[in-house]
């Protein structure tokens, strides 16, 4: 009996917090079926950001919420679009679908957003290009990126745009242009994606020594990332490792 009380005590305390703060009721069900793991997720997803505030804490909370309920944002976006058929709501669905790796759906939503008067919107052009890249439609992605570049402005020259150009160029076999774009993006895009892709590109094009140097830098940067956020960063470390034959 004492063991059962201790097991469910964290769930009880977290459940009280859910009710008092008016949070989503699905937490209560999770506390019942997962009396150990659910309160732990709730601690990182809700309590830590609430107590600490700040960007880092919000990032930890978001990661925990996504791990617990990865389709939450997607469902909310679909509900909003169903209620009001606006370009903004369609963009939300595209972004949420992309976050789940549903690239065909994301591409279709971005393509719909690009119709009519919104065809030159930088966010739409960039989002559509990203989905096309994931589908391996390199030429179409490059066309969107060229449209974005022609508009000028911050989005056109952003490091993330350079990374998208690099991927399109690589997919089309335009390696010299891909090299320039990867080199520009590698140290400027937050996270490890640009570095991981650049190492993989160097390994693919026969620059083993440079790729090994880049991989060591990725390993160093990975250790500085907060543990709750490290799993996503490790994906790109593993991309680079596989390109180098490290498994």
Secondary structure, DSSP 8 states (H G I E B T S, - for coil): -HHHHHHHHHHHHHHHHHHHHT--THHHHHHHH-TTHHHHHHIIIIIHHHHH-HHHHHHHHHHHHHHH-TTHHHHHHHHHHHH---HHHHHHHHHHHHHTT-HHHHHHHHHHHTSGGGTT-HHHHHHHHHHHHHTT-HHHHHHHHHHHHHH-SHHHH-HHHHHHHHHHHHHTT-HHHHHHHHHHHHTTSSSSHHHHHHHHHHHHTT-HHHHHHHHHHHHHHHTTS-GGGHHHHHHHHHHHHHHTT--
